């Protein structure tokens, strides 16, 4: 919504210069110390997976 608003409101465009997404190979998060660890899955905050991240980046590029 914010990126779309940049196109229509110069004040928003001036204030918002970028964004950050939390992305990793596998979506979600896992706890440290579990017996079964998933390679490529965050051990901190939940993240978007690679496929979702790629799709989002292309959507954002189309808006800019």
N, CA, C and O atoms as CSV, one atom per row, in Angstrom:
chain,resi,resn,atom,element,x,y,z
A,1,UNK,N,N,0.819,-1.188,0.000
A,1,UNK,CA,C,0.000,0.000,0.000
A,1,UNK,C,C,0.863,1.253,0.000
A,1,UNK,O,O,0.594,2.204,-0.733
A,2,UNK,N,N,1.898,1.245,0.825
A,2,UNK,CA,C,2.757,2.429,0.910
A,2,UNK,C,C,3.478,2.666,-0.411
A,2,UNK,O,O,3.558,3.800,-0.883
A,3,UNK,N,N,4.000,1.602,-1.005
A,3,UNK,CA,C,4.700,1.774,-2.283
A,3,UNK,C,C,3.756,2.253,-3.370
A,3,UNK,O,O,4.143,3.066,-4.209
A,4,UNK,N,N,2.539,1.770,-3.370
A,4,UNK,CA,C,1.553,2.235,-4.335
A,4,UNK,C,C,1.225,3.702,-4.089
A,4,UNK,O,O,1.047,4.461,-5.042
A,5,UNK,N,N,1.142,4.112,-2.830
A,5,UNK,CA,C,0.841,5.502,-2.483
A,5,UNK,C,C,1.932,6.453,-2.959
A,5,UNK,O,O,1.659,7.624,-3.222
A,6,UNK,N,N,3.160,5.964,-3.072
A,6,UNK,CA,C,4.263,6.809,-3.543
A,6,UNK,C,C,3.975,7.369,-4.933
A,6,UNK,O,O,4.406,8.476,-5.259
A,7,UNK,N,N,3.249,6.611,-5.752
A,7,UNK,CA,C,2.956,7.055,-7.118
A,7,UNK,C,C,1.982,8.224,-7.144
A,7,UNK,O,O,1.995,9.022,-8.081
A,8,UNK,N,N,1.141,8.332,-6.128
A,8,UNK,CA,C,0.057,9.313,-6.150
A,8,UNK,C,C,0.248,10.482,-5.202
A,8,UNK,O,O,-0.450,11.490,-5.316
A,9,UNK,N,N,1.174,10.366,-4.278
A,9,UNK,CA,C,1.368,11.434,-3.296
A,9,UNK,C,C,2.855,11.765,-3.197
A,9,UNK,O,O,3.626,10.975,-2.651
A,10,UNK,N,N,3.266,12.919,-3.715
A,10,UNK,CA,C,4.681,13.281,-3.696
A,10,UNK,C,C,5.267,13.365,-2.282
A,10,UNK,O,O,6.467,13.172,-2.088
A,11,UNK,N,N,4.412,13.654,-1.302
A,11,UNK,CA,C,4.914,13.707,0.082
A,11,UNK,C,C,5.345,12.321,0.545
A,11,UNK,O,O,6.369,12.168,1.210
A,12,UNK,N,N,4.563,11.326,0.190
A,12,UNK,CA,C,4.918,9.945,0.550
A,12,UNK,C,C,6.178,9.529,-0.206
A,12,UNK,O,O,7.067,8.896,0.364
A,13,UNK,N,N,6.254,9.881,-1.479
A,13,UNK,CA,C,7.432,9.532,-2.283
A,13,UNK,C,C,8.701,10.143,-1.700
A,13,UNK,O,O,9.770,9.534,-1.741
A,14,UNK,N,N,8.573,11.342,-1.160
A,14,UNK,CA,C,9.739,12.008,-0.573
A,14,UNK,C,C,10.162,11.339,0.733
A,14,UNK,O,O,11.353,11.256,1.032
A,15,UNK,N,N,9.198,10.868,1.501
A,15,UNK,CA,C,9.498,10.258,2.801
A,15,UNK,C,C,9.956,8.804,2.701
A,15,UNK,O,O,10.860,8.390,3.427
A,16,UNK,N,N,9.350,8.038,1.822
A,16,UNK,CA,C,9.627,6.597,1.743
A,16,UNK,C,C,10.602,6.341,0.597
A,16,UNK,O,O,10.266,6.527,-0.572
A,17,UNK,N,N,11.807,5.914,0.949
A,17,UNK,CA,C,12.850,5.674,-0.048
A,17,UNK,C,C,13.122,4.195,-0.279
A,17,UNK,O,O,13.758,3.830,-1.268
A,18,UNK,N,N,12.655,3.355,0.608
A,18,UNK,CA,C,12.918,1.926,0.457
A,18,UNK,C,C,12.121,1.130,1.467
A,18,UNK,O,O,11.291,1.669,2.199
A,19,UNK,N,N,12.388,-0.161,1.492
A,19,UNK,CA,C,11.710,-1.027,2.437
A,19,UNK,C,C,12.614,-2.208,2.739
A,19,UNK,O,O,13.617,-2.433,2.061
A,20,UNK,N,N,12.249,-2.950,3.756
A,20,UNK,CA,C,13.017,-4.131,4.129
A,20,UNK,C,C,12.061,-5.300,4.313
A,20,UNK,O,O,11.004,-5.159,4.928
A,21,UNK,N,N,12.433,-6.436,3.785
A,21,UNK,CA,C,11.669,-7.655,4.032
A,21,UNK,C,C,12.614,-8.661,4.683
A,21,UNK,O,O,13.810,-8.687,4.391
A,22,UNK,N,N,12.067,-9.475,5.556
A,22,UNK,CA,C,12.866,-10.530,6.171
A,22,UNK,C,C,12.641,-11.791,5.359
A,22,UNK,O,O,11.537,-12.334,5.307
A,23,UNK,N,N,13.708,-12.242,4.731
A,23,UNK,CA,C,13.609,-13.341,3.793
A,23,UNK,C,C,14.684,-14.379,4.076
A,23,UNK,O,O,15.801,-14.045,4.471
A,24,UNK,N,N,14.335,-15.623,3.873
A,24,UNK,CA,C,15.273,-16.726,4.026
A,24,UNK,C,C,14.874,-17.800,3.025
A,24,UNK,O,O,13.936,-17.595,2.255
A,25,UNK,N,N,15.538,-18.901,3.014
A,25,UNK,CA,C,15.243,-19.939,2.021
A,25,UNK,C,C,13.885,-20.590,2.246
A,25,UNK,O,O,13.119,-20.790,1.304
A,26,UNK,N,N,13.594,-20.919,3.500
A,26,UNK,CA,C,12.355,-21.615,3.863
A,26,UNK,C,C,11.501,-20.651,4.683
A,26,UNK,O,O,12.030,-20.001,5.584
A,27,UNK,N,N,10.200,-20.534,4.408
A,27,UNK,CA,C,9.358,-19.604,5.163
A,27,UNK,C,C,9.189,-20.017,6.620
A,27,UNK,O,O,9.274,-21.193,6.972
A,28,UNK,N,N,8.945,-18.994,7.462
A,28,UNK,CA,C,8.662,-19.245,8.871
A,28,UNK,C,C,9.891,-19.098,9.742
A,28,UNK,O,O,10.874,-18.461,9.362
A,29,UNK,N,N,9.815,-19.704,10.927
A,29,UNK,CA,C,10.919,-19.675,11.891
A,29,UNK,C,C,10.906,-20.982,12.662
A,29,UNK,O,O,9.909,-21.704,12.681
A,30,UNK,N,N,12.025,-21.270,13.293
A,30,UNK,CA,C,12.126,-22.468,14.123
A,30,UNK,C,C,12.832,-22.113,15.419
A,30,UNK,O,O,13.591,-21.146,15.473
A,31,UNK,N,N,12.590,-22.873,16.436
A,31,UNK,CA,C,13.212,-22.637,17.731
A,31,UNK,C,C,14.609,-23.253,17.762
A,31,UNK,O,O,14.865,-24.294,17.158
A,32,UNK,N,N,15.491,-22.588,18.475
A,32,UNK,CA,C,16.833,-23.126,18.693
A,32,UNK,C,C,16.722,-24.247,19.718
A,32,UNK,O,O,15.963,-24.141,20.681
A,33,UNK,N,N,17.460,-25.296,19.516
A,33,UNK,CA,C,17.463,-26.395,20.472
A,33,UNK,C,C,16.518,-27.524,20.128
A,33,UNK,O,O,16.488,-28.537,20.827
A,34,UNK,N,N,15.747,-27.372,19.070
A,34,UNK,CA,C,14.871,-28.467,18.646
A,34,UNK,C,C,15.738,-29.600,18.106
A,34,UNK,O,O,16.836,-29.365,17.601
A,35,UNK,N,N,15.247,-30.802,18.213
A,35,UNK,CA,C,16.012,-31.936,17.692
A,35,UNK,C,C,16.111,-31.891,16.175
A,35,UNK,O,O,17.147,-32.233,15.605
A,36,UNK,N,N,15.051,-31.476,15.532
A,36,UNK,CA,C,15.028,-31.455,14.071
A,36,UNK,C,C,15.148,-30.012,13.584
A,36,UNK,O,O,14.228,-29.214,13.759
A,37,UNK,N,N,16.279,-29.687,12.977
A,37,UNK,CA,C,16.477,-28.350,12.422
A,37,UNK,C,C,16.263,-28.399,10.918
A,37,UNK,O,O,16.657,-29.357,10.253
A,38,UNK,N,N,15.639,-27.362,10.395
A,38,UNK,CA,C,15.398,-27.261,8.959
A,38,UNK,C,C,16.439,-26.317,8.373
A,38,UNK,O,O,16.489,-25.141,8.733
A,39,UNK,N,N,17.268,-26.831,7.473
A,39,UNK,CA,C,18.272,-25.996,6.819
A,39,UNK,C,C,17.570,-24.897,6.021
A,39,UNK,O,O,16.636,-25.166,5.265
A,40,UNK,N,N,18.030,-23.657,6.198
A,40,UNK,CA,C,17.475,-22.544,5.447
A,40,UNK,C,C,16.262,-21.899,6.083
A,40,UNK,O,O,15.615,-21.059,5.458
A,41,UNK,N,N,15.937,-22.274,7.321
A,41,UNK,CA,C,14.797,-21.682,8.029
A,41,UNK,C,C,15.331,-20.837,9.176
A,41,UNK,O,O,16.215,-21.271,9.916
A,42,UNK,N,N,14.801,-19.649,9.322
A,42,UNK,CA,C,15.257,-18.701,10.330
A,42,UNK,C,C,15.160,-19.264,11.746
A,42,UNK,O,O,14.249,-20.026,12.070
A,43,UNK,N,N,16.122,-18.868,12.580
A,43,UNK,CA,C,16.055,-19.210,14.005
A,43,UNK,C,C,15.746,-17.965,14.833
A,43,UNK,O,O,15.814,-17.998,16.062
A,44,UNK,N,N,15.411,-16.881,14.162
A,44,UNK,CA,C,15.036,-15.655,14.877
A,44,UNK,C,C,13.586,-15.320,14.535
A,44,UNK,O,O,12.667,-16.004,14.985
A,45,UNK,N,N,13.384,-14.281,13.751
A,45,UNK,CA,C,12.032,-13.856,13.382
A,45,UNK,C,C,11.501,-14.692,12.221
A,45,UNK,O,O,12.279,-15.194,11.410
A,46,UNK,N,N,10.173,-14.844,12.138
A,46,UNK,CA,C,9.603,-15.515,10.965
A,46,UNK,C,C,9.936,-14.726,9.695
A,46,UNK,O,O,9.873,-13.497,9.684
A,47,UNK,N,N,10.278,-15.425,8.660
A,47,UNK,CA,C,10.684,-14.801,7.403
A,47,UNK,C,C,9.833,-15.315,6.251
A,47,UNK,O,O,9.212,-16.375,6.331
A,48,UNK,N,N,9.824,-14.535,5.181
A,48,UNK,CA,C,9.255,-15.025,3.933
A,48,UNK,C,C,10.212,-16.060,3.364
A,48,UNK,O,O,11.422,-15.976,3.576
A,49,UNK,N,N,9.684,-17.018,2.656
A,49,UNK,CA,C,10.530,-17.978,1.969
A,49,UNK,C,C,11.045,-17.400,0.660
A,49,UNK,O,O,10.620,-16.325,0.236
A,50,UNK,N,N,11.961,-18.119,0.023
A,50,UNK,CA,C,12.574,-17.642,-1.213
A,50,UNK,C,C,11.537,-17.378,-2.303
A,50,UNK,O,O,11.585,-16.336,-2.956
A,51,UNK,N,N,10.608,-18.300,-2.508
A,51,UNK,CA,C,9.608,-18.123,-3.570
A,51,UNK,C,C,8.744,-16.894,-3.330
A,51,UNK,O,O,8.493,-16.121,-4.254
A,52,UNK,N,N,8.286,-16.710,-2.094
A,52,UNK,CA,C,7.472,-15.528,-1.766
A,52,UNK,C,C,8.279,-14.251,-1.942
A,52,UNK,O,O,7.768,-13.253,-2.450
A,53,UNK,N,N,9.533,-14.282,-1.524
A,53,UNK,CA,C,10.397,-13.105,-1.631
A,53,UNK,C,C,10.603,-12.711,-3.083
A,53,UNK,O,O,10.510,-11.535,-3.435
A,54,UNK,N,N,10.884,-13.699,-3.924
A,54,UNK,CA,C,11.092,-13.422,-5.342
A,54,UNK,C,C,9.837,-12.816,-5.969
A,54,UNK,O,O,9.921,-11.841,-6.716
A,55,UNK,N,N,8.692,-13.388,-5.668
A,55,UNK,CA,C,7.419,-12.884,-6.199
A,55,UNK,C,C,7.177,-11.442,-5.730
A,55,UNK,O,O,6.766,-10.593,-6.521
A,56,UNK,N,N,7.431,-11.170,-4.451
A,56,UNK,CA,C,7.228,-9.830,-3.901
A,56,UNK,C,C,8.157,-8.812,-4.555
A,56,UNK,O,O,7.736,-7.695,-4.854
A,57,UNK,N,N,9.399,-9.181,-4.776
A,57,UNK,CA,C,10.352,-8.267,-5.411
A,57,UNK,C,C,9.890,-7.897,-6.817
A,57,UNK,O,O,9.982,-6.736,-7.214
A,58,UNK,N,N,9.398,-8.867,-7.567
A,58,UNK,CA,C,8.888,-8.568,-8.910
A,58,UNK,C,C,7.639,-7.687,-8.853
A,58,UNK,O,O,7.470,-6.801,-9.691
A,59,UNK,N,N,6.769,-7.919,-7.879
A,59,UNK,CA,C,5.576,-7.071,-7.724
A,59,UNK,C,C,5.974,-5.639,-7.402
A,59,UNK,O,O,5.414,-4.693,-7.958
A,60,UNK,N,N,6.943,-5.479,-6.505
A,60,UNK,CA,C,7.409,-4.139,-6.129
A,60,UNK,C,C,8.041,-3.449,-7.334
A,60,UNK,O,O,7.794,-2.268,-7.575
A,61,UNK,N,N,8.850,-4.177,-8.083
A,61,UNK,CA,C,9.499,-3.594,-9.267
A,61,UNK,C,C,8.458,-3.103,-10.273
A,61,UNK,O,O,8.659,-2.075,-10.920
A,62,UNK,N,N,7.367,-3.822,-10.406
A,62,UNK,CA,C,6.314,-3.417,-11.339
A,62,UNK,C,C,5.625,-2.133,-10.885
A,62,UNK,O,O,5.125,-1.374,-11.715
A,63,UNK,N,N,5.594,-1.883,-9.578
A,63,UNK,CA,C,4.956,-0.673,-9.052
A,63,UNK,C,C,5.840,0.562,-9.203
A,63,UNK,O,O,5.333,1.683,-9.247
A,64,UNK,N,N,7.128,0.371,-9.279
A,64,UNK,CA,C,8.060,1.518,-9.282
A,64,UNK,C,C,8.355,2.032,-10.667
A,64,UNK,O,O,9.117,2.986,-10.823
